[in-house]
């Protein structure tokens, strides 16, 4: 109960006014206070778009998959597409990993060459391209608290005079709450409260909040479609969109990542996970590319 109460006490402490806090509105007045809520972010995932999946500002989504499937790559491809303002809480990956991946993704260069140049302090060729994405910022704290997240959001607002359009939390279980251990019921309750906090943060900031999460043990190999019930902690109530990922490996170091919209409040969904769009993972430049429609 403590985390839920703490989250509620913090609501509204960010430097914006929440629509609806100080009054009630007619439908026509609601048009004036909606802000950027509902505005879709530019997305590289055309297959998901065909399934009516959009990452809308003011909403909270969850991407769940087994370890090594491609959750962070999925989030990074979205974050770097369209040159939008982004705040990325990278608790699961360090600065060298994210810098190497992001540079390869943005420039199209071979990730191995990028890493070699990074380690040899010969990174100058990439600085022009990286400087164009000046309003994407990373936090590499491995165990951020809710207070850390809010402090960085305040700092972002102070620097840019606006909140980011996309906030990535990688992973939601890395965020330090009040129930780091305990039984399954306590774990689920803590995650539910954390999801409520993330959803409220999306509304307060007008950003789309994308959190990455794990799946249950039987789906941890990531080799078959993952249903809504496979999301760890069964936390399907709060997010507007939940996408599960699984992978297909062709034996020649090639990989296809499949994205299943198992929950989607404003579009197509299939809670079984059996309906999905597919993306070829280019291991050279870290890009996820839509598989041909005919496949």
Steps between C-alpha positions, in 0.01 A plus 500: 500500500793732567609527135147577383460769767841645420422509130173677570668756724746578223240540229488856379839596648646535151493857365176472305131517579298189442194557284190431704654573838339838558165459330264298285473544125243466228590309186579822315707630791685169509633586156681797654665309785597175331847629410711253302318197641422248229760627254681195356878491497680431172564126492726281284272199557265500201375148576376606842340806341302265274374337819387845618774522763616855567722643770293801604606787721336502841477119503694213656610183321688185592731285287568159653737226386753245620863595556700562183194517276535866403298718740770767528562497124127545441495799737815655353369469144185684607693761701733591213235505229371844404742705714251558781582619856576188706602421857627142522552337842751232402532299820556178307778618262808712565618808312748316277234252384237764427746736333631224274154380403360849448795610285471193277125546472523869410793481260450154350861417586602151607454474875833318534683789334316745723601310812861474386517877445335565835756287684791661313376857566454555126136605512524843341351393166165430666462813711324704231228237460462454875479872568189522281314298765578748775164464675518127562644451848596181687508417870722198573412456867466123550243538777314831463237598754178682426664812644792457255258474209313813605823693557619419149165596353523833680853546368387421144219754532741759640745457211256473209190677631292192422467138595623224268252352254623150590617363835653151496539300821733204436395292703207578727624247759828693526315797647547489875171473686393391844467129427838379371423151629209302629238256385335495159202703619723777638704499177186536288358772722827695482503477120135607478578806710806575287290473183246741647783741571636470144152552356451808714844629395392471137194714569689761704783543248309439178767248400457145386650282772636170373612250763681176427420190704562127535281196436426187700748214511335275245533776240850618594670329204307738270456244225120491475211750513443640849139560611381779728500250786874449443586853619678466834284605792183490287499882485267545204248738653673840482696531171319630192710273279691180578729342242677169551806408295635164394782410262566270210860394433595356161821328614724738302513778761190652343209599717140611455319664788123459511283756683159390629244766604344308792323810633398811308223724631455688173566241236552138414612258770545126535564397860624158385807658340444299183452809282820694449704719269857406414828692488835381370780590737797642313786405733738728307325829571251402776195593293169315507358490149148396402488154344336499157120502524474184298693295756 
